[in-house]
């Protein structure tokens, strides 16, 4: 559904109470970049409570939020979290939709004050132009952060699985056990050499 500029009686209310999100420690360079972006951390206060209502996952953190409309007279908040891009409808009634970060997000101005945030799925969210661009820029960085997390989680799992678990004891005992495993055919010559080198490091 494409949006057109609407009259003043259908304007989103721009003034509302805002809160500042706490930054958290992370090795993710993209989240560190997000934390340093102008405008990061200031979100509508109600968005924090809405996330807690719809998400049972206490590790899901709010990273950005914008008040918006999704379709005719459906008002709510578009939230970017550490897990999902969420739309939480607050009027009429309550509803929650979520998307992964594999969709492209862009925005387009539709009037002097309004813009539409367009999700790659075709969903569109109308909000204020001054809020749309920073939100989309932050979500683009969050997408990079999610890809970084996925790549580094996969690498950590691979490293953990490829690291031989050696019994506790002195170095000579562990070398002796490796030699026995090699002699019994449990370890190939390559595996024996790699395990020995890792043990000696």
NUBA-407320 format. One record per residue (C-alpha): x, y, z; residue number from 0; residue in three letters. Coordinates in Angstrom, 1 decimal. Example, Ala and Ser with C-alpha at 12.3 -4.5 7.8 and 13.67 -1.06 7.14 Angstrom:
BEGIN
PT    east   north      up   nr  rest
PT    12.3    -4.5     7.8    0   ALA
PT    13.7    -1.1     7.1    1   SER
//
This chain:
BEGIN
PT    east   north      up   nr  rest
PT     0.0     0.0     0.0    0   UNK
PT     1.5     3.3    -1.0    1   UNK
PT     1.0     6.3     1.2    2   UNK
PT     0.0     9.8     0.2    3   UNK
PT     0.3    12.9     2.1    4   UNK
PT    -2.6    13.2     4.6    5   UNK
PT    -4.4    16.1     6.2    6   UNK
PT    -3.6    17.6     9.6    7   UNK
PT    -6.3    15.7    11.3    8   UNK
PT    -4.5    12.5    10.5    9   UNK
PT    -1.1    13.6    11.6   10   UNK
PT     0.9    11.4    13.9   11   UNK
PT     1.4    13.1    17.2   12   UNK
PT     5.1    14.1    17.3   13   UNK
PT     5.4    15.1    21.0   14   UNK
PT     5.8    12.2    23.4   15   UNK
PT     7.9    11.2    26.3   16   UNK
PT    11.3     9.8    25.4   17   UNK
PT    13.9     7.7    27.2   18   UNK
PT    17.6     7.1    26.6   19   UNK
PT    18.8     3.5    26.1   20   UNK
PT    21.8     2.3    28.0   21   UNK
PT    24.7     1.2    25.9   22   UNK
PT    26.1    -2.2    26.7   23   UNK
PT    29.5    -3.8    26.4   24   UNK
PT    30.0    -5.7    23.2   25   UNK
PT    32.9    -6.9    21.0   26   UNK
PT    30.7    -6.3    17.9   27   UNK
PT    32.3    -3.4    16.0   28   UNK
PT    29.0    -2.6    14.3   29   UNK
PT    27.1    -2.2    17.5   30   UNK
PT    29.9     0.0    18.8   31   UNK
PT    29.4     2.1    15.6   32   UNK
PT    25.7     2.2    16.3   33   UNK
PT    26.3     3.5    19.8   34   UNK
PT    28.3     6.4    18.5   35   UNK
PT    25.7     7.4    15.8   36   UNK
PT    24.0    10.8    16.4   37   UNK
PT    20.6    10.2    17.7   38   UNK
PT    21.3     6.7    19.0   39   UNK
PT    19.6     5.8    22.2   40   UNK
PT    16.7     8.2    22.3   41   UNK
PT    13.5     6.2    21.9   42   UNK
PT     9.8     6.7    22.7   43   UNK
PT     9.4     5.6    26.3   44   UNK
PT     6.4     3.5    25.5   45   UNK
PT     8.4     1.4    23.1   46   UNK
PT    10.5     0.0    25.9   47   UNK
PT     7.4    -1.3    27.7   48   UNK
PT     5.9    -2.6    24.5   49   UNK
PT     8.9    -4.8    23.8   50   UNK
PT     8.7    -6.3    27.3   51   UNK
PT     5.0    -7.0    26.7   52   UNK
PT     5.5    -8.9    23.4   53   UNK
PT     8.9   -10.6    23.9   54   UNK
PT     9.5   -13.3    26.5   55   UNK
PT    13.2   -13.2    25.7   56   UNK
PT    14.9   -11.0    28.3   57   UNK
PT    18.1   -10.9    26.2   58   UNK
PT    16.2    -9.1    23.4   59   UNK
PT    17.3    -5.5    23.7   60   UNK
PT    15.8    -2.4    22.1   61   UNK
PT    18.2    -0.6    19.8   62   UNK
PT    16.0     1.9    18.0   63   UNK
PT    12.3     2.7    17.7   64   UNK
PT    10.0     5.1    15.9   65   UNK
PT     6.3     5.9    16.2   66   UNK
PT     4.6     5.1    12.9   67   UNK
PT     1.4     4.2    11.0   68   UNK
PT     1.2     0.9     9.1   69   UNK
PT    -1.8     1.1     6.8   70   UNK
PT    -4.9     3.2     7.4   71   UNK
PT    -5.4     4.2    11.0   72   UNK
PT    -3.2     1.5    12.4   73   UNK
PT    -0.8     3.2    14.7   74   UNK
PT     2.1     1.8    16.7   75   UNK
PT     5.9     1.5    16.9   76   UNK
PT     8.5     0.1    14.6   77   UNK
PT    11.2    -1.4    16.8   78   UNK
PT    14.7    -2.6    15.9   79   UNK
PT    16.0    -5.0    18.6   80   UNK
PT    19.0    -7.3    19.0   81   UNK
PT    16.8   -10.1    17.5   82   UNK
PT    14.1    -8.7    15.2   83   UNK
PT    12.6    -5.8    13.4   84   UNK
PT     9.2    -5.5    15.1   85   UNK
PT     6.0    -3.7    14.4   86   UNK
PT     3.8    -3.4    17.5   87   UNK
PT     0.4    -2.0    16.8   88   UNK
PT    -1.1     0.1    19.7   89   UNK
PT    -4.3     1.3    17.9   90   UNK
PT    -6.8    -0.2    17.3   91   UNK
PT    -6.0    -3.1    19.6   92   UNK
PT    -2.6    -4.8    20.0   93   UNK
PT    -0.7    -6.8    17.5   94   UNK
PT     2.9    -7.8    16.9   95   UNK
PT     4.7    -8.6    13.6   96   UNK
PT     8.4    -9.3    13.3   97   UNK
PT    10.9    -9.7    10.5   98   UNK
PT    14.5   -10.9    10.4   99   UNK
PT    17.2    -8.5     9.4  100   UNK
PT    17.6   -10.0     5.9  101   UNK
PT    15.2    -7.4     4.4  102   UNK
PT    16.5    -4.2     3.0  103   UNK
PT    15.0    -1.0     4.6  104   UNK
PT    14.8     2.4     2.9  105   UNK
PT    12.8     5.5     3.2  106   UNK
PT    11.1     8.0     0.9  107   UNK
PT     9.8    11.4     1.7  108   UNK
PT     6.1    11.9     0.8  109   UNK
PT     5.7    15.5     2.1  110   UNK
PT     7.7    18.2     3.8  111   UNK
PT     7.2    16.6     7.1  112   UNK
PT     6.3    12.9     6.4  113   UNK
PT     8.2    10.0     5.1  114   UNK
PT     7.6     6.3     4.5  115   UNK
PT     9.9     3.6     5.7  116   UNK
PT     9.7     0.7     3.2  117   UNK
PT    10.7    -2.8     4.2  118   UNK
PT    11.9    -5.2     1.5  119   UNK
PT     8.8    -7.4     2.2  120   UNK
PT     6.7    -4.6     0.9  121   UNK
PT     5.5    -3.4     4.3  122   UNK
PT     5.4     0.4     4.6  123   UNK
PT     5.4     2.6     7.7  124   UNK
PT     4.6     6.3     7.7  125   UNK
PT     6.4     8.5    10.2  126   UNK
PT     8.0    11.9    10.4  127   UNK
PT    10.7    12.6     7.9  128   UNK
PT    13.1    13.8    10.6  129   UNK
PT    12.8    10.4    12.3  130   UNK
PT    12.7     8.1     9.3  131   UNK
PT    16.2     8.7     7.9  132   UNK
PT    18.1     8.2    11.2  133   UNK
PT    16.0     5.1    12.0  134   UNK
PT    16.8     3.5     8.6  135   UNK
PT    20.5     4.4     8.9  136   UNK
PT    20.6     2.8    12.4  137   UNK
PT    18.8    -0.4    11.1  138   UNK
PT    21.3    -0.7     8.3  139   UNK
PT    24.1    -0.7    10.9  140   UNK
PT    22.1    -3.2    13.0  141   UNK
PT    21.8    -5.5    10.0  142   UNK
PT    25.6    -5.4     9.7  143   UNK
PT    25.9    -6.1    13.4  144   UNK
PT    23.6    -9.2    13.1  145   UNK
PT    25.7   -10.6    10.2  146   UNK
PT    28.9   -10.0    12.3  147   UNK
PT    27.3   -11.8    15.2  148   UNK
PT    26.3   -14.8    13.0  149   UNK
PT    29.7   -15.1    11.4  150   UNK
PT    31.5   -14.9    14.7  151   UNK
PT    29.1   -17.3    16.5  152   UNK
PT    29.7   -19.8    13.7  153   UNK
PT    33.5   -19.4    13.9  154   UNK
PT    33.4   -19.9    17.7  155   UNK
PT    31.5   -23.1    17.3  156   UNK
PT    33.9   -24.4    14.7  157   UNK
PT    36.9   -23.6    16.9  158   UNK
PT    35.3   -25.2    19.9  159   UNK
PT    34.5   -28.4    17.9  160   UNK
PT    38.0   -28.6    16.4  161   UNK
PT    39.8   -28.1    19.6  162   UNK
PT    40.7   -31.5    21.1  163   UNK
PT    39.8   -31.9    24.7  164   UNK
PT    42.8   -33.2    26.5  165   UNK
PT    42.8   -34.7    30.0  166   UNK
PT    44.2   -32.7    32.8  167   UNK
PT    47.7   -33.6    34.0  168   UNK
PT    51.3   -32.7    33.2  169   UNK
PT    52.5   -32.0    29.7  170   UNK
PT    54.5   -35.2    29.6  171   UNK
PT    51.4   -37.3    30.6  172   UNK
PT    49.3   -35.6    27.9  173   UNK
PT    51.9   -36.1    25.3  174   UNK
PT    52.2   -39.8    26.3  175   UNK
PT    48.4   -40.2    25.9  176   UNK
PT    48.5   -38.6    22.5  177   UNK
PT    51.3   -40.9    21.4  178   UNK
PT    49.3   -43.9    22.6  179   UNK
PT    46.2   -42.7    20.7  180   UNK
PT    48.3   -42.3    17.6  181   UNK
PT    49.8   -45.8    18.0  182   UNK
PT    46.3   -47.3    18.5  183   UNK
PT    45.1   -45.7    15.3  184   UNK
PT    42.7   -43.4    17.0  185   UNK
PT    44.5   -40.4    15.7  186   UNK
PT    45.8   -40.0    12.2  187   UNK
PT    49.4   -38.8    11.8  188   UNK
PT    48.0   -35.4    10.8  189   UNK
PT    45.7   -35.2    13.8  190   UNK
PT    48.5   -36.4    16.1  191   UNK
PT    50.9   -33.7    14.8  192   UNK
PT    48.2   -31.0    15.1  193   UNK
PT    47.2   -32.0    18.6  194   UNK
PT    50.9   -32.2    19.7  195   UNK
PT    51.6   -28.7    18.2  196   UNK
PT    48.5   -27.3    20.0  197   UNK
PT    49.6   -28.8    23.2  198   UNK
PT    53.1   -27.5    22.9  199   UNK
PT    51.9   -24.0    22.1  200   UNK
//
